[in-house]
Amino acid sequence: MQLITSSSGSRCVSRTDRAVADLACMGVALSKSCTLVPAVQTSPRVAQQSVHKLNAAEVLLTGWRRTADDRFVVTARWPPDHDFYAVREHRHDPLLLSETIRQTFPLLAHEAYGVPFGHHLVWDSYAWCLNPELLHADGSAVDLELRVVARDVVRRRGSVAVLALAYDVVRDGIPLATATSRFTIQVPAVYRRLRGDHGDPATIQPIRVPTAARAQSVGRQDAGDVVLAPTDVPQRWQLRVDTDHSVLFDHPVDHAPGMLLLEAVRQAAHAVSGRAPVSVIAMDVRFHRYAELDTPSWVEARRTGSDAAHRPRLAVTCSQEGSELFSCTVTLDEEPQKHE
């Protein structure tokens, strides 16, 4: 399981004081003072509160509508480039798709299904695959349409407790990706009981951030964006949890966010591949436990064969104190074509 009430943690950035109040409504206690700076918006966005983001500039969704019972269309806009999910080899970052989909979880839970703010969304599973050719970047913003079907809606005591969603993602009328995800929704009292001493970000002392792996070896340009640290064991790394990272930790959380774990999967796959350029084009992940901030986590990756199109596949796992946190199957495109 993996909390998705946010994908981020400790630097506080927003357009107005309202954003701070919004996060308080979401059950996020701000443990340090916030510097509020304006965020430039070039197109309409859904409310920050609805996607659990403090920095308005990180909101990717632009609107949503219900098309039938348990069916929705969500619109999104990708910027021409992104500080963290940057364009590489003339292609948008495939994990920008995952962040876009992640933002739909709280949006639909709160707006379409009436889940109160302050309830916690916990990731159980997530799978996606995309057409890498549709990631081409030409220096302009990209408008997407996400067609969403709620395949399973479980209610307990009148409130939604489980949502399983399926996605068809379209760019310029052409299918870009498909995805499925399942998450549970926990009321604050249950979440506090489950998390115990680890439920309050203000009381958690994260471990020291270890030295980063060489950025180019994991498909990154900046050491500050590397989430893996080398170990003495081949194809094994320590997870780097930098709570000052402005994108992965947009506001305080009590454990490593899901998007950090997906980034660790991607970087481990790049390291094992050893090829450049290389792109992740599919993931199938199961979350089992929370990744605590005050204990080391260990990421391991290995090749497992190929898919039907002869593209390499890898298995990536993460463990903490001997217990598996998540497991993931990754598919790579090791020879992405360049777009001039």
N, C-alpha and C positions, 0 to 999 in steps of 0.2 A: 504494500500500500504506500501511497505517496501523496502528501498534502498538495492540493493545487489551489488553495485560497489565494496564493500568490506564487509568482515564480521568482521572487526576489527578496532582498533584505535590509541593509542598514543605512544607505545614504538616502536622505529624504529630499525629494525634488517635486515641486508642484506649481501650478499656476496660481492657486489661491489657498487661503486658509481652509476653504471648504474641503479640499482633498484630505487634509489631516483629520477633519471630523469624519469624513467618509470612511477612512481606514479604521477609525475607532469603532464605527458602526459594524465594520467587517470583523471585529474581534482582534484587530492588530494593535497591540499596545506599543506606542512609540517610546523607545527607551532612551533616546537622546534627542537633543534639540535639533530642529529642522531648519535648513536654509531654503527658503522658498524663492524660486526664480521662475520667471515666465518661460513657458514652453511655446515655441513657435508652431502654430497649427496651419497647415496649408489646405486642409479639407475637413469636412465635418467628421466628428468622431463620436462613438457612443460614450456614455459617461465613464470616467475612470473607475468609479466605484463599482460599476457593473462588470468590469473585467479584472478587478483586483489589482490595479496598477496605481502607484502614486505619481509617477512621472507621466504627464499627459502625452508627451512626445512618443512614448512607447505604446500607446494605444493604436492598434492596427485595424480594428473593426469600425465600420462607418454606419452600419444600420442593420436592422433585422425585421422580418415580417413572418407571420404565420400563414402558411398556404393551405393547411388542412390540419386535422387532429394529429398532433405529434409530428408534424412536418413543418419545416422552416426554411427560409432562405436568409442567410447572413451575408452581408457584403463587407469587403475588406479592401484596404489600399496599402500596398507596400511602397515605401519611399524609394527613390532612385538608388539609394545606397543606405547602409546602416553601419553605425560605429562598431557593433559587435557582430551582427549577422551580415558580414560585408560581401559585396560582389567579388567573386573570384573567377578568373578565366571566362569573363563575360557572362557569368551566370549568377543569379541570385542564390543565396545560401539556402539549401534545402531545409535547414532547421527553422528558417523563418516561417515555413509552412506549419511546423509543429507549434511554434509560438502563436501563430494565427489561430489554429485549431484550439489550443489551450485556452485562449481568451474567450472562445465560444462557450466553454463549460460554465463559468460563472454567469455569463450573460444570459444564457437560456435557463439555467437553474433559477436565477433570481427573477428575470423579467417574464419568462414564459411559464414557469412552474411555481412561482411564488415562494421560493425558498428564502427565508429571512436572512438578511445580512447578519453575520456573526456565526452562522452555521458553517461547518468545515467540509470542503470538498476533498475527497481522498481518492487518488488515482489507483485503480486496480489493474487496468490493462490499457494498452495503446498500440495500435498497428497502423502503418501507413506505407504507401508506395506511390511513386510519382514518375512522370515522364520527364527525364532531365532536360530534354530539348525545349520543353515549355518553360524552363527557368531562365531563358535568355534575357539578358539585361541590355537596354539600349540607352540608359541615362535618363529615362522617364519613369514616373510612378506606374505601378501595376495595379489594376483593379481586378478583384477576384469575386466570384460568387460561390458561396459554400451552400450546397443543398443538403440539408440535414434531416435525417429521419431518426426519431427516438424508437428504437426497436424494443426496448424494455423499459418500463416505468413502474417502479415498485413503490407503493405508498404504505406507510405505517403511521397509524394514529392520525390520519388525515394529511400527512406531509410526505413529500417525495423523499425516499431514502436511498434509492438507486436509480441511476440513469445510464442506459447503454445507447450510444449514438453512432450512427453511420453517416459518412460524408462522401459526397461527390464534389470535388473542387474544380471549378471551371475558370479558365483564363481566355478572354476574347472568344467565348463560345466553344472553346476546345477543352476537352477533359485534361486537366493537369494532374490530379491525384485522387486517390480514394483513401479513406481512413475509417477506423472503428475505434471506439473507446468506451470504457466502462468506469464509472466512479460511484462511490458511496457518499452519502451526505450525513454528517454527524452533528447532532445538536451540541451546544457548548458544554453541557454537563457531562455528556458521554465522552466528548473529546478530552476534557480535563481529567476524567477518570482514567482514560486509556494512556494519556501522556504522562501523568504523574508529575515527577520533578522536572521533566523535560518539556513541559507545556508552556513555559513562560520565557520568551526570548530575553527578557531583561535579567533573568537569573542564570543564563547559560554562558559559560566561558568557553568559546571555541578554541580548539587546539591551534598551536602555531602553524602558520601556513608554510609548508615545506618548499624547498627550491623547485622551480618549475622545470619540466622537461624542455628540451630545445624546441622552440616554437615551430620551426619549419618541420620537425619530425612528426608533429601531430596536426599539421595542416593549418597552423596559425602564423600570423605575422608579428604579433605583440606578445611578449612573455606575460604581460598582465592578463591576457585572455586564456592562458593555458591552465587547464584544470587537472592536469596529471603531473605527478612528481615521480622521477625514476626510482627504481629499487635495484637491488642486486640480483633479482630474479628476472630472466627474460620474459617479456610480455606480461609483466605485472607492475602496477603503479599504485602509488598512494593518491587518493583523491585530494585535490587542493580545494579547500573551502575558504574562499576569500570573501568575507561578509562585507567588504568595502567595494566589491564590484558593483558598478552602478546599474548594470542591466540584469545580471543574474540575481542580484539582491537589491531589488527596488525599494523594499521596506523590510523591517525586521520580521523574521520567521523563526520558528523553534527547531527547524531541522533543514537539511539540504533540500532545496526545491527540485521539483521534477525536471525542469529545463536544464539545471546544472547536471543532473544525471544523464540526460540525453546527450548533452555536450561531451560528457566523459566517454560515452559510448562512441560517438563520432570520432573523437580524438584518438581513442584506443584503436579504432578501425584504421585510421590513417597511419598510425605507427606500425601496425602489423602489416599493412599493405606494402609500405615502403615505396610506393609509386607516387609520382606527381606528374600531372594532376590526377586526383582521384576524388570521387564524390559518393556520398551515401545516398542511395536512392530508395531504400526501404528499411524499416525497422519493425520488429514485433517484440514488444517488451511486456513483462509481467512484474509488477511491483509487489514485494512481499512484506517488507518492514520499512520503518522510518530510518533514514540515514541521520544519525545524531551528529551534532556539531562538535561535541566535546570528546569524541573518540575517533581514532583513525579508521578510514574506510579503504578497502583494497580492491582495485579494478584489475581484472584479468581478461585476456582476449586470446582466441585461437581460431585458425581457419577450420572450417567444417566441410568444405566442398563448394559446389556451385549450384545455381538455380537452373531452371529449364533452358534459359538463354545463355548458359555458361558464364554467368557473372558470379564472381567469388562471394561466398558467404562466410561470416564469422560468428562465433558465439562470444558474447561479452557478459561477464557477471561482475557483481560487486558484493563484497561481504564486509561485515563488521563484527569483531569479536566472535568469529566462527559461524555467524549466521548470515545467510544470503539475503541481501537487500533487494536485488532485482536480477533478472536474467533477460537477455535480449539476443535476438537473431538479427544480423545486419547484412544487407546486400549492398555491394559496391559497384560503381561504374568506374573502372580504372583507366579508361581512356575517353574522358568527355571531350566532345568536339568543341572547338573554339568558334565563337561567333564574332565576326569582324564588324 
